[in-house]
Amino acid sequence: MTDMIKNVTETQTIPAITIFTEESPFEKWLRERPKWLQTAATPLIEAGLLPDQDEINLLADLCIKEAMNQPDPSFKTIPQGTYTQQPVGSELKIQKLKNVTGVNAIQTNAELCFGDTNISVIYGNNGSGKSGFVRLLKHACGTRVKSDLLPDVFSDTVINPTAEIEIKDNGITKELNWSQSNTSLSQLRHAHIFDALTASAYINEKNEAAYEPRTMRIISALINICDQVAKVLTRNKGKLVKTLPNIPVEYTNTSSSNFLSSLKANTSQKSVNQACNFTKEEEDERLSLEISLKRTDIQGRLKEINQQKTRLIQIKSELQTLKDGYANTQLSNISAVRIDAFMKRKVATEDATKVFNNAPLTGIGQDSWRLLWNQARSYSEQLAYPSLSFPVIENQARCVLCHQILDDDSKTRLRNFEAFVKGELESQAQAAEIKLSSLIDSLPVLPKKEDWNIKFDNLKIDSTLPEQIYDSLILLQTAIKQATAFDQLEPVTWIPLDNALKSIENTLLAELKILNDLQESEKREVLEKRFKELKAKEWLSQHKASIELEIQRLNQIKILELAEKTTKTTALTNKKSELAKEELSQGYKDRFTNELAALGGNRIPVQLKETPAVKGKIGFQLVLKDAKQKAQANVVLSEGETRIVALAAFIADITGSHQATPFIFDDPISSLDEDFEECVVRRLIEFSKTRQVIIFTHRVSLVTLLYEASERLKNRAEGMNIKQPEITIYVGAIRRFQSQIGLASDPSINLKDSSPKEALEDMQKKILPKLQVPSIANNININEYEAQIRALCSDFRAIIEVCVEKILLNNTVRRFRRSVQTMNRIHALAKIKPSDCDLIDDLMTKYSCFEHSQPEELPSQTPSLNDVKNDIQKVIDWIKEFKKRVVVN
């Protein structure tokens, strides 16, 4: 039965669930669902996978089998204890964007790496391409709130945005291909992205909660599966087209018409057989009625029928004579007499052989001899010696055969011959033979075949039947004259011809009755109705196969309708609404309150107001708390307060899902003061314990705060002897060069957590070897060299600044950090000497011109490559020496 859908074309995933042994009320409720739906729920729970189209078709098949009460080993039940504990999702990280094409003004085939750490920070100044990468990720992940993703509007060429996204799913690296012309990537559908547009949606609009608890996600998936299975069933039902033609209008209101209109899926085969069984008798009756109803000369037809009846009686009488004459008893009697004659003749012949043993010729007593002797007697008695007894043997008598005078031997031989013929054995043999001949002669004489055929032609009977009877009788006559045993005779089979004659007789009688009834008007109506019934039944019998197919179709439709009932989502939707009240509404409010407090927003007078639920989905709106006058929250709150409230609502929304999927933030601390910044950083660090956190920012202070918060968390854990996940931070950078944006570059020393010494040694190993002084021999462009050496000097100057913070001042004060940290640090300031200050001062003066703009009338001179090498080595040596100094009390 079935080519047994789904809107989602690619495989989708939902977080996998860890199985436990205790049964929850929700699990008990789920066990009460149809078996096929439990089968669909099992892989959702065990593997977190939504079915593809082939699996939807298989589920539709199971749905049909359940409607038919058919067992199937594919039916599954929900594992006990599924919903007792929190779900454990798969660990997913976005590691790299590659071959980015057609996205804003980001360079073609751009690449952006996010590393393999807890926190990934992508730093870039305004206009460097951060928002373009975020827009790309929002479209690839299919977030609710996103803006149009445009190509480079300053280019004449329109390119469809595409990208390759490298992810790590439970430790396995995978490559995903995304194109704006296709849908979002199912593997990233649970990634969460926060930017200014998302913040605006939370603070300015009625917000429909994006997250769903795990039970609700299962129900949402099952509702989707039910819809898709229902579409398969509906499609299959549409293929079951009726092939049974409508009964002709003239047969309306007949028993056959009523039967056809009452066909149902449970109509039995017995009922079909009864309704469609159009017998030979009914066919004859229908034909007779049809002919009779059309007749105008009823009296003439009655006369013809009587004549036919007379001929039929005569034929039946003649046939009866043949039947009696060639009956088995007669044939058996003839066979018995033939055997008797044969045996008596044999005995007489054997006796003759004994009597005439010395005769000069053999064969005395045989048939030919006896015939000769009998003919000789007739000749003698009638012609030769009419007055004398045969054989005449007086003197001078002659042989009647050879006409010679008989001698004594001949006379003696003739007397013996006559004595033998008139003896008892010979007499018995002759008597038996005469009886046999008499029986055969008494058999009925067959008419000529032409006359035989004419008799039956007049009755309009099938000619093959009488011809077969005639041929059988001829063969039987021949066999009677030759057969020596009854079993050698083939009796005539009269039954087919008898049945045909009986049918003709019945037809004549039926027509006779009909014609008599037709002469009465009331009976004519009854006959016309009967004729209509027979015609309708004949039509029904001709379409029996189509009727059986129609019952099969109705049965299939009934099964599909029963199956469709089990795909109704009312119970699922009601349960989802119930859970929404329990888990969504109150849970979201509580999480928002907690998040706002964690982000330092306790003083902000806002609260969540629930909006009416629609199909199990709960909406919320951020409103002012205790406001005396009506006003929107975003109009009253400051930009920073609005940002922190929106961030709290966003985090409360997505953390309810318990999904270990990436959080992506585009400038999360934009417009925030220092207090809010530090609270946000602490939350980001907390998030990074369980999932990847990706941050796009133009604030160096955010990077510094992340490093400090991570270090502080680590130190506190070590001080309290607590084991916790290690927080690692990856920092990447993008920049703009003329009209191209999104160019990946190494982050500056200010964005790294490495020491100045490591940064300087890295310069020596990676940068300095690549620099070559321009000359005619090496064909190096002087402008390219100038740009490279100036970039090197600028980076060197930044490292010197960091040396002041980390080496000279021992991290007691840092740029972008609010606190002054003196514990176990300030005593190291005693190591500072005037020569240290001179060194730093000289180098800062020498290399500041490459970091800050200079007057055009006093252009800075590019130092030689050797000078830079020497200065770098000088600082490395100074760091080593400075760290070895001992503070003298």
QUIWO-V427391 format. One record per residue. RES is the residue in one letter. D_CENTER is the distance of its C-alpha to the mean C-alpha in whole Angstrom. Layout:
RES/D_CENTER  RES/D_CENTER
This chain:
M/12  T/9  D/7  M/5  I/8  K/10  N/14  V/14  T/13  E/15  T/14  Q/17  T/19  I/21  P/24  A/24  I/26  T/28  I/28  F/31  T/33  E/34  E/32  S/32  P/32  F/29  E/27  K/29  W/27  L/24  R/24  E/25  R/21  P/19  K/17  W/14  L/15  Q/17  T/15  A/13  A/17  T/18  P/16  L/18  I/21  E/21  A/20  G/20  L/16  L/14  P/10  D/9  Q/6  D/4  E/5  I/5  N/2  L/5  L/7  A/7  D/8  L/10  C/12  I/12  K/14  E/16  A/17  M/18  N/20  Q/18  P/18  D/16  P/17  S/14  F/15  K/17  T/21  I/22  P/25  Q/28  G/30  T/27  Y/29  T/33  Q/33  Q/33  P/30  V/30  G/28  S/28  E/31  L/30  K/33  I/33  Q/36  K/36  L/35  K/36  N/36  V/37  T/37  G/38  V/38  N/42  A/44  I/43  Q/44  T/41  N/40  A/41  E/40  L/40  C/40  F/40  G/41  D/39  T/42  N/41  I/43  S/43  V/45  I/45  Y/49  G/50  N/52  N/52  G/50  S/49  G/45  K/44  S/42  G/41  F/39  V/38  R/37  L/34  L/33  K/33  H/30  A/28  C/28  G/27  T/30  R/31  V/34  K/35  S/37  D/36  L/36  L/39  P/40  D/43  V/45  F/48  S/47  D/46  T/43  V/40  I/37  N/34  P/34  T/32  A/32  E/31  I/31  E/31  I/30  K/31  D/28  N/30  G/32  I/30  T/30  K/28  E/28  L/26  N/26  W/27  S/28  Q/29  S/27  N/24  T/23  S/24  L/23  S/21  Q/23  L/26  R/25  H/27  A/30  H/33  I/36  F/39  D/41  A/44  L/41  T/39  A/43  S/43  A/40  Y/41  I/45  N/45  E/42  K/40  N/38  E/34  A/34  A/31  Y/30  E/29  P/30  R/27  T/26  M/26  R/24  I/21  I/22  S/21  A/18  L/17  I/18  N/16  I/13  C/14  D/14  Q/11  V/10  A/13  K/12  V/9  L/11  T/14  R/12  N/12  K/15  G/17  K/16  L/18  V/21  K/24  T/26  L/29  P/32  N/34  I/37  P/41  V/43  E/46  Y/44  T/43  N/45  T/45  S/43  S/40  S/40  N/39  F/37  L/35  S/35  S/34  L/31  K/29  A/25  N/28  T/30  S/31  Q/32  K/36  S/36  V/34  N/37  Q/40  A/39  C/38  N/41  F/44  T/46  K/49  E/52  E/50  E/49  D/53  E/54  R/52  L/53  S/57  L/56  E/55  I/58  S/60  L/59  K/60  R/64  T/67  D/69  I/69  Q/72  G/72  R/69  L/70  K/73  E/70  I/68  N/72  Q/73  Q/69  K/70  T/73  R/72  L/69  I/72  Q/74  I/71  K/70  S/74  E/74  L/71  Q/72  T/75  L/73  K/71  D/74  G/76  Y/73  A/72  N/71  T/74  Q/76  L/74  S/75  N/79  I/79  S/77  A/80  V/83  R/82  I/82  D/85  A/87  F/85  M/86  K/90  R/90  K/89  V/92  A/95  T/94  E/94  D/98  A/99  T/98  K/100  V/103  F/103  N/102  N/106  A/105  P/106  L/102  T/99  G/96  I/99  G/97  Q/94  D/92  S/94  W/97  R/97  L/97  L/100  W/102  N/101  Q/102  A/105  R/106  S/105  Y/107  S/110  E/110  Q/110  L/112  A/114  Y/115  P/114  S/117  L/116  S/113  F/111  P/112  V/115  I/117  E/121  N/123  Q/122  A/119  R/116  C/113  V/111  L/108  C/110  H/114  Q/116  I/118  L/117  D/118  D/118  D/115  S/113  K/115  T/114  R/110  L/110  R/111  N/108  F/106  E/107  A/107  F/103  V/102  K/104  G/102  E/100  L/97  E/97  S/98  Q/95  A/93  Q/94  A/93  A/89  E/89  I/91  K/88  L/85  S/86  S/87  L/83  I/82  D/84  S/83  L/80  P/78  V/79  L/76  P/76  K/76  K/72  E/72  D/74  W/71  N/68  I/70  K/70  F/67  D/66  N/68  L/65  K/62  I/61  D/59  S/61  T/59  L/60  P/64  E/64  Q/62  I/65  Y/68  D/67  S/66  L/70  I/71  L/70  L/71  Q/74  T/74  A/73  I/76  K/78  Q/77  A/75  T/77  A/74  F/72  D/69  Q/70  L/69  E/66  P/66  V/65  T/62  W/63  I/60  P/58  L/61  D/62  N/59  A/59  L/62  K/61  S/58  I/61  E/63  N/61  T/60  L/63  L/64  A/61  E/62  L/65  K/64  I/62  L/65  N/67  D/65  L/64  Q/68  E/67  S/65  E/64  K/62  R/61  E/59  V/57  L/57  E/55  K/53  R/52  F/52  K/49  E/47  L/47  K/46  A/43  K/42  E/43  W/40  L/38  S/38  Q/37  H/34  K/33  A/30  S/29  I/30  E/28  L/25  E/25  I/26  Q/22  R/21  L/23  N/21  Q/18  I/19  K/20  I/18  L/15  E/18  L/19  A/15  E/16  K/19  T/18  T/16  K/20  T/21  T/24  A/25  L/23  T/25  N/28  K/28  K/27  S/31  E/32  L/32  A/32  K/36  E/36  E/35  L/35  S/38  Q/40  G/39  Y/39  K/42  D/44  R/42  F/43  T/47  N/47  E/46  L/48  A/51  A/50  L/50  G/53  G/53  N/54  R/57  I/55  P/55  V/51  Q/48  L/45  K/45  E/41  T/40  P/38  A/35  V/32  K/28  G/29  K/30  I/34  G/36  F/40  Q/43  L/46  V/49  L/52  K/54  D/57  A/58  K/60  Q/59  K/56  A/55  Q/52  A/51  N/51  V/54  V/56  L/55  S/56  E/54  G/53  E/53  T/50  R/48  I/49  V/47  A/44  L/44  A/44  A/42  F/39  I/40  A/39  D/36  I/34  T/36  G/34  S/31  H/32  Q/30  A/32  T/31  P/34  F/36  I/38  F/41  D/43  D/46  P/46  I/50  S/51  S/54  L/54  D/57  E/58  D/57  F/54  E/53  E/54  C/52  V/49  V/49  R/50  R/46  L/45  I/46  E/45  F/41  S/41  K/42  T/38  R/36  Q/37  V/39  I/40  I/43  F/44  T/48  H/51  R/53  V/55  S/56  L/52  V/52  T/55  L/54  L/51  Y/53  E/56  A/53  S/51  E/55  R/56  L/53  K/53  N/57  R/57  A/54  E/57  G/59  M/58  N/56  I/53  K/50  Q/47  P/45  E/47  I/46  T/46  I/47  Y/46  V/48  G/47  A/48  I/48  R/50  R/51  F/53  Q/55  S/52  Q/49  I/47  G/45  L/47  A/47  S/50  D/51  P/52  S/56  I/58  N/58  L/54  K/54  D/55  S/57  S/61  P/63  K/64  E/61  A/60  L/63  E/63  D/59  M/61  Q/64  K/61  K/58  I/60  L/64  P/63  K/61  L/64  Q/67  V/70  P/70  S/72  I/73  A/72  N/68  N/68  I/66  N/66  I/69  N/67  E/63  Y/66  E/67  A/64  Q/63  I/66  R/66  A/62  L/63  C/67  S/65  D/62  F/65  R/67  A/64  I/64  I/68  E/67  V/65  C/67  V/69  E/67  K/66  I/69  L/72  L/71  N/69  N/66  T/68  V/67  R/64  R/63  F/60  R/61  R/63  S/64  V/67  Q/67  T/70  M/69  N/70  R/70  I/73  H/76  A/74  L/76  A/79  K/78  I/78  K/81  P/83  S/82  D/78  C/79  D/80  L/78  I/75  D/77  D/78  L/74  M/73  T/76  K/75  Y/71  S/71  C/72  F/68  E/66  H/68  S/70  Q/73  P/76  E/76  E/80  L/79  P/76  S/75  Q/76  T/73  P/74  S/74  L/71  N/74  D/75  V/71  K/70  N/74  D/73  I/69  Q/71  K/74  V/71  I/70  D/73  W/74  I/71  K/71  E/75  F/74  K/72  K/75  R/77  V/78  V/79  V/83  N/84
